[in-house]
Amino acid sequence: MSDDKNLPVVKDDGEHHGAVEVAEPIPDPGLEPHEPRITDIDPKAADRVERQVSAMFGLATLLVLGACVAYFAIGRDSILQFGPLSGNANNMVMGLCIGLALFLIGAGAIQWAKKLMVDEEISEDRHAAHSSPEQIAEITEAFKQGTAESGFGRRKMIRNSLIGALGVLGLPAIIFLRDLGPLPGRSLYNTIWAKGIRVVNDVTDRPIKPSDLIVGQLVNAAPANLAPLQEENPTEYQNAKAKAAVIVVRIKPSEIRTKPGRENWGIDGILCYSKICTHVGCPISLYEQTTHHVLCPCHQSTFDLSDSAKVVFGPAARPLPQLPLALDSEGYLVAQSGFTEPVGPSFWERG
């Protein structure tokens, strides 16, 4: 005799009008008999585990609050010494508090799942990837049942302590925003460029004449009044350079599409633009001579230098600001004025 319980059954799928083979499920998949846990039998044991889990979540809440207190209470220059090892006390205490808080939330969730949630093994038939309305209703009902079996609504101590721990977990993220520094405000509206400031080579600090550039050449440049700041105030030097860096390029005048109002901003095909990408502020200088495109290496924003540096590709939202050029009495390139718009990345105060 042959056992035909597990033989394929031929059915009509009703949609494609063809016969498909549907395998019948195995009657016994081999699940071991369920063994109840101590918390399933003894209510006192279950209450004890509930208190343990709630204590973990509660301690996690205190640790997160402790990290916030440490941020303000411990000096930024304080040092903790552990034998030959040392580190910033502010960072170490905050990191330790938040790390332990995350560990306790995870450990509490595992303890909750292993000791209190329903752990009976089940088997179900494999079904098609798509779901019918009846299956969706069944899944919804199963979700509701699982929520009920987890005890999330019934075990209020665990629920409230978990909500509290997860709720305060976002507090350090808000407080630590202070370390990002002040909002840009109007700091990007002004650079040290001004009328008559010479354009100098960023490497040699030598002033640039039109004869120094050939068609197709791109030079990284800076304002002549930047170099003295390097010795006088190194911090101010770095801030000024980050905003005032420019690129100077020479293009055949016949290939330049000049924006109205900028007819006299170039000198015989020589144009000057901010070197700072208008997406998130990366420095750019990857230049393609044949297309006059300059590429930002961070996120591939591409600007057409022959067409007022308009964006031709990538996430940047606006063209590179252009610096109007002129010649001084000695024939060197100088700025007609500062930038007429903010340099650098776009930001919400810009309007």
N, C-alpha and C positions, 0 to 999 in steps of 0.2 A: 504494500500500500504506500501511497505517496501523500505527504502532507502538503496541501496546497494553500495553507494559510498565508504564506509570505510570497506567493506568486503574484506578478503584476496583474492588475485588473484593468481591462480596456474600457475606457469611458469616452463619451463624446464631450468635447470641451464646450460645445454650445456656441462658440464665438467664431471659430475658424472652420466649423463643420468638418472636423476630422477627428480620428480616434487618437487619443494619447494614452500612454501607459501611466497609471497611478499606482505606486507601491503602497500596499497596506502596511500600517505601522506594526512593529514588533510587539507582541502582547506583553512581554515582560522585559524591559530594557536592562534589568539587573540592578535596580536600586536596592541598597541595603535597608533593612527595617529602621525606621526612625527611632532614635534614642533621645528621650527628653533630657534637657539640661536641668541642673539644680534650680535655676531661676524659673523654669517652667513648672516646677513642682512646689517650690517653697516661696510664698509671697514675700517673706522677710528677706530672702536672698535677692529677690528681684528689687526690692526697695533699697537694699544695700548697694547694689550695682547702680541704681538710679542716682543715689546720692554721690557715688564715686564719679559718675559721668558729669553730673551737675557741678561737682567740685572742680573738675578739670576745666570745664567751660568758664566757671566763675574765676578761677585762678588766671586763665588766659585773658579774661577781661582786665583784671588788675595789672597783669604784665604789660598789656598794650597801653593802659593809662600810665604805667610807670615809665614806659619809653617816652611818652609825651612830656612827662615831668622832667625826665633826664635831659631832654632836648634843651630845656630852659635853665635847669638847675646846675648842670655840669658845664664848666668853662670849655670853650672851644679849643683851648690850648692845653687842657689838662691831660696828663700822661699817666697811664697805668703800667707798672713795671712788674713783670713776672720773671724773676731771675734774669737771664740774658734777653728775654723777650720784652718788648714794650709796644704800646699802641695808644692811639687817641682814646681817652677815657669816654668822651661823649659818644663817639661812634661805637665803641665796644659795648657800652651799657645799653644803648638803644638797640643795637643788633642782637644782643643776647636776649633782651626782653621780648622783642618781636619774634625771634627764632623760637624761643620757648613757648610763646603764646600759640604760634602756628602748630608746634609739635603737640601741645596739649589739646588743641581743637581736633587735630587728626586722630590722636590716641583716644580721645573721648568718643569720637564718632565710630571708631573701630570697636571699642568696648560696648557701645550701645548696640551696634549691629550684631556682634557675636553673642551677647548675653541676653538681650531683651527683645530684639526683633524676631519675628517668626522665622524658623530655619528649616522647615519641613521641605524635603526634596520633592520636586514635581517633574513630570515629563509632559511634553505637549507635541502635537504633530507639527512637522515642518509644512509651511504653506507658501503660497506664491509671494513674490516680493511686494506686489500691490495689495491693498486692503479693500475689502468690500465695506459698504456701510454697516453691515452686521458686525464685521470684524472690528471696525473702528469703535462701535458701541461697546463691544466686548473688551477691547483694550482700555477704553475709558473706565469701564467698570472695574477692570483689574487694577488700574492705577488707583482708583478710589479705595479698593480693598487693600492694596499694598500700603497706602497711606494710613488706613485704619490699623493694619497689623503692625506697622512700625511703632505705633504708640505715640506719634508726634503730637496728636491732639489730646490724647488721654494723659500722657505723662507731662504735666505742665511744668514741673521743675526742670526737666531736661530741655523742653521746648524754650522756656523763657531764658535759661542760662545760655543756650546756644544762640538764640537771637541777640542776646546782649553781647556775647563775645564777638559774633560776626559784625554786629552793628558798630562797635567801637574800633574794629579792625581798620576801618577806613579813616579814622581820625588822624593817625600819624601821617598818612598820605597828604592830608590837607595841611597839617602843621609844617611838614617838611618842605612844602612848596616855598617856604621862606628862603630856603637855601638856594633856590634858583635865581635869587637876586631880584632887584627892583624891576617893575614893568618898564618896557622901553620908553614909554611916554613919548616925548618929542626928541629923544637923543639921536634918532636916525635921520632927523630932518636936517641936521647940520653936520658938516664936516669941516676940516681945516682948509679946504679949498676956498679961494677967494679971488677976486679980480687981480690979475697981474702975477699970480703965483706960478712959477715956472714948473714945467713937467720934467721930472728927472728920471733917469733909469733906476729901477728898483734895486739893482745889484750894485752899480757903480756910483750912483748918486750924481751922474753927469747930466747936465741939461741936454735936452734933445732939440736938434734942428731938423727941419724937413729933409735936408740932404742926408741925414743919418739913416733914413728909412727908405727901403725899396718897396715896390709894389708887391703885395703878398706877405709882407713881414708884419709880425705882431710882437710888441714889446710890453713887458710888465713894467709899470711906472708908478710914481708916487709924487706927491707935492714936495717942492723944495724946502718948505718950512717944516717938514716932518723930521728930518735927520737931527736937528738941534735938540729935539725932545728926548732923544735916546739917552743922553747923559743927564739932562736936567731932571726928567721925570720918566723913568722906564715904564711905569704903569700907564701913564697918560700916553706915552709913545705907542704902546701896544693897542690901546683903545682907539687912538687916532688912526693908526695904520689899518686896523680892521675895517674902518669905515671909508678911508680915503684911497685905498688901493684901486688902481685903474689899469686898463689895457689900452694901448695905442696901436692902431692898425692902419695900414695904407692900402687903399683899394683904388682901382682905376676910376676916375671921376665919372666916366660914362656908365659904370656898373652900379653907381650909388643911386638909390631911390630916397630922395630927401623928404623928410616930413615937413609939411608947411610950418613956417616960422623958424626953421632951423637951417635956412639956406646958407648962412654965414657961420655955422658952427664947426665947419671943417676947414682944413688948409690943404688945398691941392690933393684931395682924396684921403687926407689923414684925419681919422676920427678917434675920439676918446670916449670910452664907456667905463662904468663902474665894473670892477672885477668881481663883485659880490653877487652871487646868484640870487634872484628875487624869489626863489622858492623857500629854502631854509638857510641861506647865507653861506653856502660853500664857495670857496674861491674857484674861479674858472679860468682856463687859458688853453684848452684843447681846441686848436684852430684848424679848420679845413680851408685851405686857400681857394680851391676851385669853386666852392659854394659860398664862401664867406661866412660859414656857420661856426659858431663857437659852442662847445659842449661842456656842460657841468658834469664832472665825473661822479658826483654823488647819486643823482637820480635821473641823469640823462636829459635834463632840460636843455633845449637847443635854441640858440638865438641867431638871427640873421643880421650880421653887423652891417651889411650893405643896405638894409631896410630899417634903420632906426632901432636895431637890435630887438626886433619883435620876436615873440615866441613862435617857433615853428614846430616844436615837439616837446613833450614832457609836461610835468606838473606845474611849472612856473606859471604864475597868473598875470604877470606884466613884463614889459620889456626891461632890459638893462637901462638904468638912467644914463643919459649922455651928458658929458661935460663939454660945454662950448669952448672952442679953442681960438686963439689969436696968436700973433707974433709980436714980441717986444722989439725994442729999438736995436737989439743985437741979433735979431733973427731967430731967437729961441721960442719954442712953443710955450705959451702961457695960457692960463684959464681966463676966459672973458668974465666969469663969475663962478660962484659955487654951483653945486648941483641945484637944479630947479625943482627937484622932487626927492623924496626920501630914498636913500640907498638901502641895500640889504633886503632881507626877507620881508614878505608881506606880513602885516600884523593888524589887529583889530582896531587900534587907535588911528590908523591911517585913514584919512577921509578927505 
